[in-house]
Amino acid sequence: MNNKLIKINLNQTISRFELAEVKKEKNKWITFSVLSSFFILILLFNYLVINKYHGLISSRIEDTSKLEGAIKEIQDQSRVDDKSYNVNLSISQSDINTLHKIESDRISLAKKLEALVFDIPETMSILDIDYSYSRKEMIVALISEIDTIRYDQNKKAVISNLKNNFFKDGDFNAYDIRPIQDTYKQQSFYKMILTLSKD
């Protein structure tokens, strides 16, 4: 007589459904770990930024204290004949406005003269330069040959170079040229008086 028995594999401890659930749980923990790490990095970055910011504030406070100490020293040294003079070292709005006006009117003449040298044709020479701060005007005396054709060529070259190069930064934007015939050691030449101004 054959025995009809049911075989059960007792070694199979986990089903496919349970395996899928374990995988889902594992994925959740991985996502949670990644997000936690990201937030921890953000917190560390914020901590470093705040630390630097506090260091900067401390440095500014220290610099201010040093300046106040220096001001106090200057005020202490400004006593003459046992009379105390209050030295006002604070900066007012009018001081700032005055400084702004000075800086806006300031012209770097070294750069201007360098540009001017390159704008003058090789057939001409600079004889004299005069700058008036009050009129914001530069007067340049140039020497050119007495030949009228050569003088006209030089004049056109100077005007073209001024417009293309010298006037670009806006410090000067107007010019006036007047020729003066002169003689030196019985040799005639044209003196070109070039006036550069802001108007």
C-alpha positions in Angstrom: 0.0 0.0 0.0 1.5 3.4 -1.1 1.5 6.1 1.4 0.4 9.5 0.0 2.4 12.0 2.0 2.7 15.8 1.6 6.3 17.0 1.5 6.9 20.3 3.2 10.3 22.0 2.9 11.0 23.3 6.4 14.3 25.0 5.2 12.4 27.8 3.4 12.2 30.4 6.2 11.0 33.5 4.2 8.5 34.0 1.4 8.8 36.2 -1.6 6.2 38.6 -0.2 8.2 38.9 3.0 11.4 39.4 1.0 9.8 42.3 -0.9 8.8 43.9 2.3 12.3 43.5 3.8 13.7 45.2 0.6 11.2 48.1 0.9 12.1 48.6 4.5 15.8 48.5 3.6 15.2 51.1 0.9 13.4 53.3 3.4 16.3 53.1 5.8 18.8 54.0 3.1 16.7 57.0 2.1 16.4 58.1 5.7 20.2 57.8 6.2 20.9 59.8 3.0 18.5 62.6 4.1 19.8 62.6 7.6 23.4 62.9 6.3 22.3 65.7 4.0 20.7 67.6 6.9 23.8 67.0 9.1 26.0 68.4 6.3 23.8 71.5 6.1 23.9 72.0 9.9 27.8 71.7 9.8 28.0 74.2 7.0 25.7 76.6 8.8 27.9 76.2 11.9 31.1 77.0 10.0 29.5 80.1 8.4 28.2 81.4 11.7 31.6 80.7 13.3 33.3 82.7 10.5 30.7 85.5 10.9 31.3 85.7 14.6 35.1 85.8 13.9 34.5 88.7 11.5 32.4 90.6 14.0 35.0 90.1 16.7 37.7 91.4 14.3 35.6 94.5 13.5 35.0 95.1 17.2 38.7 94.7 17.9 39.6 97.1 15.1 37.0 99.6 16.4 38.5 99.4 19.9 42.0 100.0 18.5 40.8 103.0 16.5 39.0 104.4 19.6 42.3 103.9 21.6 44.3 105.8 18.8 41.7 108.6 18.8 42.0 108.9 22.6 45.8 109.0 22.3 45.6 111.8 19.7 43.2 113.8 21.8 45.5 113.4 24.9 48.4 114.6 22.8 46.5 117.6 21.5 46.7 119.5 24.8 48.6 122.7 24.6 49.4 125.1 27.6 47.4 122.9 29.9 44.2 123.7 27.9 42.2 120.7 26.7 41.1 120.9 23.1 38.4 118.6 21.9 39.5 117.1 18.6 36.5 116.0 16.6 37.6 113.0 14.6 34.2 111.8 13.5 33.2 111.8 9.8 30.2 113.9 8.9 28.0 113.8 5.9 29.6 117.0 4.6 33.0 115.3 4.8 31.8 112.4 2.8 30.2 114.8 0.2 33.4 116.8 0.0 35.5 113.6 -0.5 33.1 112.4 -3.2 33.4 115.7 -5.0 37.2 115.6 -4.9 37.3 112.0 -6.1 34.8 112.6 -8.9 36.9 115.6 -10.1 40.2 113.8 -9.7 42.1 113.1 -13.0 45.0 110.7 -13.2 47.4 113.0 -15.2 50.1 110.3 -15.5 47.7 108.1 -17.6 46.4 111.1 -19.5 50.0 112.2 -20.4 50.9 108.7 -21.5 47.8 108.6 -23.7 48.6 112.0 -25.1 52.1 111.0 -26.0 50.8 108.1 -28.1 48.2 110.4 -29.8 50.8 113.0 -31.1 52.3 112.2 -34.5 56.0 111.4 -34.7 56.7 114.5 -36.7 55.7 116.7 -33.8 57.2 117.4 -30.4 55.8 118.5 -27.0 57.3 121.9 -26.0 55.3 122.6 -22.8 52.3 121.3 -20.7 50.3 123.4 -18.3 47.4 122.0 -16.3 44.8 124.2 -14.5 42.9 122.4 -11.7 40.4 125.2 -11.2 39.5 125.4 -14.9 39.9 121.6 -15.5 42.0 122.5 -18.5 45.3 121.2 -20.0 47.2 123.4 -22.4 49.8 121.6 -24.5 52.3 123.5 -26.7 53.4 121.3 -29.7 56.0 122.0 -32.4 55.3 121.3 -36.0 57.2 122.1 -39.2 56.5 125.4 -40.9 55.4 123.5 -44.0 51.6 124.2 -44.3 50.8 120.9 -45.8 52.7 119.0 -43.0 51.1 121.2 -40.4 47.6 120.4 -41.7 48.4 116.7 -41.8 49.7 116.9 -38.2 46.6 118.8 -37.1 44.2 116.3 -38.6 46.2 113.4 -37.1 46.1 115.0 -33.6 42.3 115.7 -33.8 41.6 112.1 -35.0 43.8 110.5 -32.3 42.2 112.7 -29.6 38.7 111.7 -30.6 39.5 108.0 -31.0 41.7 107.6 -27.9 42.2 110.5 -25.5 38.6 111.4 -25.0 37.4 107.8 -24.4 37.4 108.0 -20.6 35.4 111.3 -20.4 37.9 113.3 -18.3 38.3 115.7 -21.3 35.8 116.0 -24.1 36.6 119.3 -25.9 39.6 120.7 -27.6 40.8 123.9 -29.3 43.8 124.3 -31.6 45.5 127.5 -32.6 48.7 127.8 -34.6 51.4 130.4 -33.7 54.3 131.0 -36.1 57.6 131.3 -34.2 61.3 131.5 -35.0 64.2 130.0 -33.1 67.8 130.6 -34.2 66.6 131.9 -37.6 64.5 128.7 -38.1 60.7 129.1 -38.5 58.2 126.6 -37.1 54.6 126.4 -36.1 53.8 126.2 -32.4 50.4 124.4 -32.1 48.6 125.4 -28.9 46.3 122.5 -28.0 43.8 123.3 -25.2 42.0 120.3 -23.7 39.0 120.9 -21.5 35.9 119.2 -20.0 33.3 121.4 -21.7 
